[in-house]
Amino acid sequence: MLGWVVADQAYRAYVDLAEGKLTDLRKAVVNAIALAQAADEIGIGDVVLLGKGEATAGGRNKPSILSDTLEAVFGAVYLDGGADEAHRVITHLLGPRLADAINRLGVLDHKTSLQELSARTFDAPPVYILREEGPDHAKRFFAEVHINGELWGVGEGRSKKQAEQAAAREACTALADVPAPSVATATASAPTTDPV
């Protein structure tokens, strides 16, 4: 239901957008991170019923719980009110995110952008090194991205994916001024960012 509504909204609102970009637009809204943010904005964490252990462990703020709960709410609206009502609720809650995502469409997936940029500039793939810190209920992930053994970006987030995307974004920015395909120049101008 969720995927259908967002795809329908994207297709109707951006009729001239290429199929691949429409897919990117849908993925920018229908993912655990975006759904958790939307759930947090409407206070779902405050009303979700959790076991004592999960509540004590900070479950009300866990992105996975928030996103799953919001999806369950959408399903309940569909079962209780039908497709039209579910469409209305999903559009109301996620429509603004769709409009915001269209403005960021060129940078929605920094890892893909970096993969392409790295191939053009170095003829080599980026390599991600991950580490994590903290207890399970409040874990933080840290990523470094290396190309040809050189550190190009670092990032952190609540998930491995967030950390890698942040590191890839930083690397894309650092590589933006590197002329392709000048590997020697690129390696010589690699940033000296300290590891995470």
C-alpha positions as CSV (number, residue, x, y, z in Angstrom):
1,M,0.0,0.0,0.0
2,L,2.7,2.4,1.0
3,G,4.9,1.8,-2.1
4,W,1.8,2.1,-4.4
5,V,0.7,5.4,-2.9
6,V,4.1,7.0,-3.1
7,A,4.8,5.7,-6.6
8,D,1.3,7.0,-7.7
9,Q,2.0,10.4,-6.2
10,A,5.5,10.6,-7.7
11,Y,4.2,9.6,-11.1
12,R,1.4,12.1,-11.1
13,A,3.4,15.0,-9.7
14,Y,6.5,14.5,-11.9
15,V,5.2,13.2,-15.3
16,D,8.4,14.2,-17.1
17,L,10.8,12.5,-14.7
18,A,12.7,9.5,-16.1
19,E,11.7,6.0,-14.8
20,G,15.0,5.6,-12.9
21,K,14.6,9.0,-11.2
22,L,11.0,8.1,-10.2
23,T,12.4,5.0,-8.6
24,D,15.0,7.0,-6.8
25,L,12.3,9.4,-5.6
26,R,10.1,6.6,-4.3
27,K,13.1,5.1,-2.5
28,A,13.9,8.4,-0.8
29,V,10.5,8.3,0.9
30,V,9.8,4.6,1.3
31,N,12.7,3.6,3.5
32,A,13.1,2.9,7.2
33,I,15.0,6.2,7.9
34,A,12.4,8.4,6.2
35,L,9.5,6.5,7.8
36,A,11.1,6.7,11.3
37,Q,11.5,10.4,10.9
38,A,7.9,10.8,9.9
39,A,6.8,8.6,12.8
40,D,8.8,10.6,15.2
41,E,7.3,13.9,13.9
42,I,3.8,12.8,14.8
43,G,4.8,11.3,18.1
44,I,4.3,7.6,17.4
45,G,7.0,6.6,19.8
46,D,5.1,8.2,22.7
47,V,2.0,5.9,22.2
48,V,3.5,2.6,20.9
49,L,3.0,-0.3,23.4
50,L,6.4,-1.9,24.2
51,G,7.5,-4.6,26.6
52,K,9.2,-3.4,29.8
53,G,12.7,-4.3,28.5
54,E,12.3,-2.7,25.1
55,A,10.8,0.5,26.7
56,T,13.7,0.6,29.2
57,A,16.2,0.1,26.4
58,G,15.0,3.2,24.5
59,G,12.7,1.4,22.0
60,R,10.5,4.4,21.6
61,N,13.3,6.1,19.7
62,K,14.5,3.1,17.6
63,P,14.2,3.8,13.9
64,S,13.3,0.2,13.2
65,I,10.4,0.3,15.7
66,L,9.2,3.7,14.6
67,S,9.2,2.8,10.9
68,D,7.6,-0.6,11.4
69,T,4.9,1.0,13.6
70,L,4.1,3.7,11.0
71,E,3.8,1.0,8.3
72,A,1.4,-0.9,10.6
73,V,-0.7,2.3,11.1
74,F,-0.9,2.7,7.3
75,G,-2.1,-0.9,7.1
76,A,-4.7,-0.4,9.8
77,V,-6.0,2.7,8.0
78,Y,-6.3,0.7,4.8
79,L,-8.1,-2.2,6.5
80,D,-10.5,0.1,8.4
81,G,-11.1,2.9,5.9
82,G,-10.2,1.4,2.5
83,A,-7.7,2.4,-0.2
84,D,-8.9,6.0,-0.6
85,E,-8.5,6.8,3.1
86,A,-5.1,5.1,3.2
87,H,-4.1,7.1,0.2
88,R,-5.2,10.3,1.9
89,V,-3.3,9.6,5.1
90,I,-0.1,8.4,3.4
91,T,-0.1,11.4,1.1
92,H,-0.7,13.8,4.0
93,L,2.2,12.4,6.1
94,L,4.7,11.7,3.3
95,G,3.7,14.1,0.6
96,P,6.0,16.9,2.0
97,R,8.9,14.4,2.0
98,L,8.3,13.6,-1.6
99,A,8.4,17.3,-2.5
100,D,11.6,17.8,-0.5
101,A,13.2,14.7,-2.1
102,I,12.7,16.0,-5.6
103,N,14.9,18.9,-4.7
104,R,17.7,16.5,-3.6
105,L,17.2,14.0,-6.4
106,G,20.7,14.3,-7.7
107,V,22.2,13.4,-4.3
108,L,19.7,10.9,-2.9
109,D,22.1,8.0,-3.1
110,H,25.6,9.3,-2.4
111,K,27.1,5.7,-2.5
112,T,25.9,5.3,-6.1
113,S,27.2,8.8,-7.0
114,L,30.6,8.0,-5.4
115,Q,30.8,4.6,-7.1
116,E,30.4,6.3,-10.5
117,L,32.7,9.2,-9.6
118,S,35.4,6.8,-8.3
119,A,35.2,4.6,-11.5
120,R,35.6,7.7,-13.7
121,T,38.4,9.3,-11.6
122,F,40.4,6.3,-10.4
123,D,39.0,3.3,-12.3
124,A,38.7,1.7,-8.8
125,P,35.8,1.1,-6.4
126,P,35.3,2.8,-3.1
127,V,35.9,0.6,0.0
128,Y,34.0,1.2,3.2
129,I,35.4,0.4,6.7
130,L,32.8,0.3,9.5
131,R,32.9,0.3,13.2
132,E,30.2,0.6,15.9
133,E,30.0,1.9,19.4
134,G,27.5,1.8,22.2
135,P,24.8,-0.5,23.5
136,D,22.3,-2.2,21.2
137,H,19.6,0.3,22.0
138,A,21.7,3.3,21.2
139,K,24.3,2.1,18.8
140,R,26.2,4.5,16.6
141,F,28.0,3.5,13.4
142,F,31.1,5.1,11.9
143,A,32.3,4.7,8.4
144,E,35.4,5.5,6.4
145,V,35.5,5.4,2.6
146,H,38.8,4.7,0.9
147,I,39.7,4.7,-2.8
148,N,43.0,3.2,-3.8
149,G,44.1,3.1,-0.2
150,E,43.4,6.8,0.4
151,L,40.8,8.1,2.9
152,W,38.3,10.3,1.1
153,G,35.4,10.6,3.6
154,V,34.1,9.8,7.0
155,G,30.6,9.6,8.4
156,E,28.4,8.4,11.2
157,G,24.8,7.5,11.8
158,R,22.3,5.3,13.6
159,S,22.7,2.6,11.0
160,K,25.5,1.2,8.8
161,K,23.7,2.6,5.8
162,Q,23.5,6.1,7.3
163,A,27.2,6.1,8.2
164,E,28.2,4.9,4.7
165,Q,26.0,7.5,3.0
166,A,27.5,10.3,5.1
167,A,31.0,9.1,4.3
168,A,30.1,8.8,0.6
169,R,28.6,12.3,0.6
170,E,31.9,13.8,2.1
171,A,34.0,11.8,-0.4
172,C,31.8,13.1,-3.3
173,T,32.4,16.7,-2.2
174,A,36.1,16.1,-1.8
175,L,36.3,14.5,-5.3
176,A,34.2,17.1,-7.0
177,D,37.2,19.2,-8.1
178,V,39.4,16.3,-9.0
179,P,39.8,16.2,-12.8
180,A,39.0,12.8,-14.3
181,P,40.8,10.6,-15.2
182,S,43.9,12.0,-13.4
183,V,44.6,9.3,-10.8
184,A,48.0,10.7,-9.9
185,T,46.5,14.2,-9.4
186,A,43.6,12.7,-7.4
187,T,45.8,10.7,-5.1
188,A,48.1,13.6,-4.5
189,S,45.1,15.9,-3.5
190,A,43.4,13.4,-1.3
191,P,42.1,15.0,1.9
192,T,43.9,14.4,5.1
193,T,40.8,13.8,7.2
194,D,41.6,12.1,10.4
195,P,40.0,8.6,10.7
196,V,36.8,8.4,12.8
